[in-house]
Amino acid sequence: MIELFLIRHGLTEGNKKKRYIGRTDEPLCPEGLEQLSALSYPVLDNIFISPMRRCVQTARILYPQARLHIIDDFRECDFGEFENRNYLELADNENYQKWIDSGGTLPFPGGESPKEFQRRTLLGFQRVVSCCIRGQCERAALVVHGGTIMNILEAYGLPEKSFYDWHVANGEGYRVLLDPYLWKKRKRSLHVIDRLSI
């Protein structure tokens, strides 16, 4: 079995203000840095991360000795015209109301669609799994974005849940197990063992 830790990056100023932070490459805020320094996750050598600064910083705090493997497809969704704004700032935006009314299924105006985002992050995840299977890597961490974790677990997580049911706070995540034999046979699932909480 392969044991994976899916960890959301630490807190940023945009997260504190409930903004849609996707392509905005902001760093962790002081509270985020402090929060992460108090965490203790298992020591691992195989760390796969989003290229965004908030994920790189988080990984360097949690795994200071590890080599970081950047997976470009793990970057957060491009929120288009909603980027770096929160629901209060978007209250009068007609496109935002259409997006809300769709249950979040419409593409972000000027950004990605949820389907494009999921396809991209799942391609990145499949590359990580292939790397673990080929390299006989039994334990690894993914330091990524909340949306990336939600995409992966909506697609493969057991028990089955919807996208929003897999939401986690900054610095939190899930410990999952993957059977490489079944994965190679295209019976792909992740057994969620623990929720990693602060």
Beta strands, then each sheet from edge to edge (+ up, - down):
strand 1: 2-8
strand 2: 46-49
strand 3: 67-70
strand 4: 139-144
strand 5: 157-158
strand 6: 173-178
strand 7: 190-196
sheet 1: 3+ 2+ 4+ 1+ 6- 7+ 5+
end
